[in-house]
């Protein structure tokens, strides 16, 4: 059985800064439901980092909960949301968005991403159909950054998606469950202010990058968020001890810790990527973040998994298996070296 796991990035507990702060404030009495001063401070830090003073921030516990609640809130009853066919809300969230009554409209992905050209073509085709009013109208676009394949959007792509949304009166929502890893990539031109500029709303993940749990839901305009806290309550997603979420994001957004943790994981992921390439393994997609994808034989996969657990995404053409190797904020150099030795 594997002694080390690199099959996802939410295996460890929380960064020591968060744990120490939780212990330090354990006996403090604060107002519940996230109305405390610590949570207010965390919200201000996030708005400052996003250069979005007119925005509004809310905290929820998990990624699926956040995506489903946000999309249910921003879409009208007659609307669905466009997603890449590999998108998390389409594949790995157990139909949570559909359970809220919002159809997920899928478009073929390009390396895990939604192509603006594909979205534009879909929208043109949709409204050219004389019977479009019998179908679910696209009311929003869902993207994740990084994508399910660790790839990144560019500022230009976000701009083009924004233009499509403006033309067809749609919302642009970005799932940032792994956003810290995307922001820390060296060659990216997408920053938090860029995201706030082009997206109507987005989430900043904590669960997968140093927090015990938690996602920050950001609206770039306070007017969009009217009654959202009540909506969170209706969805059973309002945490009574809200300061537990506020404390974690207050620490993550102190002294650039969020970016430091992302950079650590990315550095080790790229070391793994380089080693696989040097050993002659095929890189499935050129990703710059903490998720790396390779093609290996079933025999090699079984050999690796006896020592280091990696994700098996199944067989592909040619008989090989697609595997995902994921680093996290807590992955050690020693663990990476052990994996590399198995190649």
N, C-alpha and C positions, 0 to 999 in steps of 0.2 A: 504494500500500500504506500502511496506517495507520502513523503514526509514534508514536502513543500508544495504549496499551491499557487499557481499563476493562472488560474482559470477565470478569475474576475478581480475587480478592484474594490470589493467591499467585504473582505474577509477579516480584516483586523478591527479592533475597537475604535479608539479615537486618539487624536494627537494629544500628547501630555499636557500641552497648554490648556486644552479644553477640559481634560479630566481634572487638572489642578484647580481651574476656575470653578468647576462644578462643586468640587469639595469645599473650596474656600467660601462659596456662597450658599452652601447646603442649608444652613439654619437661618438664612435671611428670609424675612417675610416680604413677599412682593405681591402686587396686584395680579390676579390670574388672567388667563386668556391673551397673553402677550401685550398687555397694557402697561407693563412695568417699565421703569427707566432704562434698564439694561437693554431690553428689546428695542426701545425707542432709539437708543444710541447705535445699535447694530443697523437699524434701518437707515439712519443718517449716514453711516459709513458706506453702506451700499449705494445710496443715492449719490453720494459724493464721488465714489469710484466710477459710477456710471455717467457722471456729469449730467444728472437728471434731477434737478431740484424740484421739479413739478411732478415727479413720479410718486408712486405709492408702492410699499413693500409689505408683503405678508409672508408668514412662515407656516409651512406644513411639514408633515413628518416624512412622507415618502414620495418617490418619483411618479409612480402610477397614480397615486392619489392627487398629486399636483397637476399632472397633465389632464386627467379626466375632469377635475374640478374647474380648471382654467378654461378648457375648451368648451365645456358645457356652459360656462358663464359668458364667454365672448361670442358664441354662435347663436343665431336665432333658431327657433324651433324647426324651421323649414330648411335649415342649412346643414351641410356636411363640411368636412375638412380634407383638403388634399394632402397626401403624404406619399413619400417614396414607398414602393412596395416592400422595401426592407425596413421601413420605419418602425420604431419601437412600438408606437401606438397600434400599428397594424399587425405586428407579429408577436410581440412578447408582453403585452399588457392584458391578456385574457379577455379582450373585447370590452375593456373598461369604458372606452369612449362610446362605443355602440350601446353599452348598457345604459348610458346616460341619454340615449336617443339621438346621438349624433353620428351619422354615417362617416366612415373613413373611406375616402375616394383615393385609390392607389394609382400611381403612375410609375412605370419602370424606372428604377434608380440607375445612376451612373456612378459606379464605385461608392454606393451607399448614399449618394446625394440626389436631391431634386435639381434637375437642370432647368434654369429659367426658360430656355427655349421650349422644353417639353411642357412646362406649365402653361406657357403662352399659347402653344398649339392646342392644348386641351381646352383652354377657356374659349378660344376662337371657335373650335369645333362644337363645344357645348352650346353656345348661343346661336350658332348657325343651324342647329337642329330645330325645326319648327315646333317640335314637341317638348322643348326643354323644360317647360313648366310642369310636365308630368314627372320630372326627375328631381333628385335631390340637388339643390343649388349649392355650388361651392361657396362657402362663406368665409373660409380661412385657408391658410397654408401652414402646414406643420413641417418644421425642419428640426433636426438635432445637430448640435455642433459641440464636439465632433459627431460624425455620422456613426451608424452602427459598424462601419468598417474603419473607424478611426481617421477618416478623411475630413478635411476642413473646407468650409465655405470661404470665399474671398469677400472683401468689402464690395467689389463690383457685383458679385452674384447677389448679395443681400440688397444692393441698390436696385438691381433689375427685378427681383422678387417684390420689392416695395412698390415699384412702378406698376407691376401687374396688379397688386392689391389695390392701389389707388384707382386704376382704370376700372376695376370690376367691383369696387366697394367691398373689399375683403380685409380680413385681419391677418397679420403675419405674426405667428407665434414660434418662438425658438425654445426647444427643449435643451437646457444646459445641464443635464444630470452630470456630465463629465466636463463641464465648461472650464474648470480650472486647468485641465490638461490641454485644452485647446488654446486658452489664453497664453499659456506658457511656451507654446511652440515658437521656435526662433523666427521662422520666415512668415508668420501670419501677419496680415494687416487688419485683422478683426480684433478690436478691443471692446471693452465694456461700453465705452461711449459710442462706438460704431454700432454696436448691437442696439443700444437705446435709441440711436438716431433712426434706424431703419425698421425696427420691430415695434409692434404695438404692445406686445407683452412677451415675457420670457421668464425662464426660471434659472436660478443659479444653484447647482447641486452641491450638497454638503455630504450626503451619505457616502458617496464614492471617493471623497477626497478629504479625509481627516475628521469628519464629524461622526458622532455616534449614529445620528440620523438627522434628517432635515433638508428641506429645499426652500429657497427664497423665491417667492413668486413676485415678479416685478411688473407693474403697469407703468408705462412711460407718461401717462397722463392721469392725474387723480380722478378726473371726471369719469374715466372708463371704469374705475374701481368702485363706483358708488354701490353701496350695500354688499360689497364682496365678502366682508367678514360674516355677515348674516348667511350668505350663500355657502361659505365654508362650513358654518354650523349646520346648515341643512344637509350637507353632504357627510356629516359625521366626522369632519376633518379638523375641528377646532380643538387644539390641545389645551386642557385646563391649566396645566403647569407650563404656560407658554414661555416662561423665561428660560426653560431648558433649551429651547430652540434659539432664543435671542442670544444667550451666552455663547453658544457654539459659533454663530456667525460673527459675533462681536470679536471673538478670538481669531477666526479665519481672516477677517478683514483688518487685523491689526498688524502693522509692520510688514505688509505684503506676504503674510504667511500663506495665503491661498495660492499665490503664484509660485512661491518657493516649493510647496508640496507638489504642484504640477510639474515644475521643472525637474525635480528629483526623479519622478516616475518616468518622464519623457527621456531623460538622459539614459536611464537604464534600459528603457525599451529600445532606443536606438542602438545601444550596445548589443542587445540581443539580435536586432535586425542585421547589423553588420556581421555578426558571427554566423548567422544562418546563411547569409549571402556568400561569405568567404568559404563556407563548407560545401557550397554547391547546391543548397536548397533553393527552391523557387519561391520568391516573394509573390504572394497572391495579389496584394494591392499595396501601392506605395503610400503608407500612412506615416505621418510625422509625430503622432501622439502615442499614448500609452498602450494602445491596442495594436498588436502586430499579427499579421496573417501569413501563414506559410503552407506549402503543400509538402506532405511527407507520406511515406508508405505506411500501411497499417502496422507493419512490423515495427517500424521506427516509432510510431505513435505509442504502441503498447510498451515499448522499451522506455520511452521518456516518462510515460505515466506511472511507471513503477517507482519513480523517484520524485519527479516533479509533475504535478497535475496540471494539464493544459486542457483547453476546451476543444472538443472534437465537433466540428460543424458538419461532419458527414463526408461521404465519398463524392468526388467530382469526376469529370471526364478524365480518362486515363488511369483510373483505378486508385489514385492517391486520395488522401484525406486532407480536407481543409482544417487547419487548426488555428486557434486564436491563443496567443500568449499575451497576458495582461499584467502590467506592473501597476503598483499603487504608490501612494505617498509613503508607505511603510516598507516597501520591498527593499531588501538588502543587497549589497554588492556580492556578498557571499552566495546568496541564492541564485543570482544571475550567473555567476561563475560556475556553479554546479550544473545549471541547465546547459550552459555552453559546453561543458565537459562531456555531456551526453551526446553531442552531435558528432 
